[in-house]
Amino acid sequence: MFSTLMKDIFTDEAGATAIEYGLILALIAIAITVSLQAFAGEAIAMWDNVATRVVDAING
């Protein structure tokens, strides 16, 4: 019985697959975070420029 249990544990690939999917998901999350951080500075600068032009247009 013990040897059958150990054999089942070592031949079961469901856990390995779950770990692989978890690692892939972590890498995707890191890539998204890095991309958003790089884009955030440009987006803030763009909206600051828009706000400045709107204020200038309102003030004449």
Secondary structure as a PSIPRED ss2 file (coil, helix, strand):
# PSIPRED VFORMAT (PSIPRED V4.0)

   1 M C   1.000  0.000  0.000
   2 F H   0.000  1.000  0.000
   3 S H   0.000  1.000  0.000
   4 T H   0.000  1.000  0.000
   5 L H   0.000  1.000  0.000
   6 M H   0.000  1.000  0.000
   7 K H   0.000  1.000  0.000
   8 D H   0.000  1.000  0.000
   9 I H   0.000  1.000  0.000
  10 F H   0.000  1.000  0.000
  11 T H   0.000  1.000  0.000
  12 D C   1.000  0.000  0.000
  13 E C   1.000  0.000  0.000
  14 A H   0.000  1.000  0.000
  15 G H   0.000  1.000  0.000
  16 A H   0.000  1.000  0.000
  17 T H   0.000  1.000  0.000
  18 A H   0.000  1.000  0.000
  19 I H   0.000  1.000  0.000
  20 E H   0.000  1.000  0.000
  21 Y H   0.000  1.000  0.000
  22 G H   0.000  1.000  0.000
  23 L H   0.000  1.000  0.000
  24 I H   0.000  1.000  0.000
  25 L H   0.000  1.000  0.000
  26 A H   0.000  1.000  0.000
  27 L H   0.000  1.000  0.000
  28 I H   0.000  1.000  0.000
  29 A H   0.000  1.000  0.000
  30 I H   0.000  1.000  0.000
  31 A H   0.000  1.000  0.000
  32 I H   0.000  1.000  0.000
  33 T H   0.000  1.000  0.000
  34 V H   0.000  1.000  0.000
  35 S H   0.000  1.000  0.000
  36 L H   0.000  1.000  0.000
  37 Q H   0.000  1.000  0.000
  38 A H   0.000  1.000  0.000
  39 F H   0.000  1.000  0.000
  40 A H   0.000  1.000  0.000
  41 G H   0.000  1.000  0.000
  42 E H   0.000  1.000  0.000
  43 A H   0.000  1.000  0.000
  44 I H   0.000  1.000  0.000
  45 A H   0.000  1.000  0.000
  46 M H   0.000  1.000  0.000
  47 W H   0.000  1.000  0.000
  48 D H   0.000  1.000  0.000
  49 N H   0.000  1.000  0.000
  50 V H   0.000  1.000  0.000
  51 A H   0.000  1.000  0.000
  52 T H   0.000  1.000  0.000
  53 R H   0.000  1.000  0.000
  54 V H   0.000  1.000  0.000
  55 V H   0.000  1.000  0.000
  56 D H   0.000  1.000  0.000
  57 A H   0.000  1.000  0.000
  58 I H   0.000  1.000  0.000
  59 N H   0.000  1.000  0.000
  60 G C   1.000  0.000  0.000
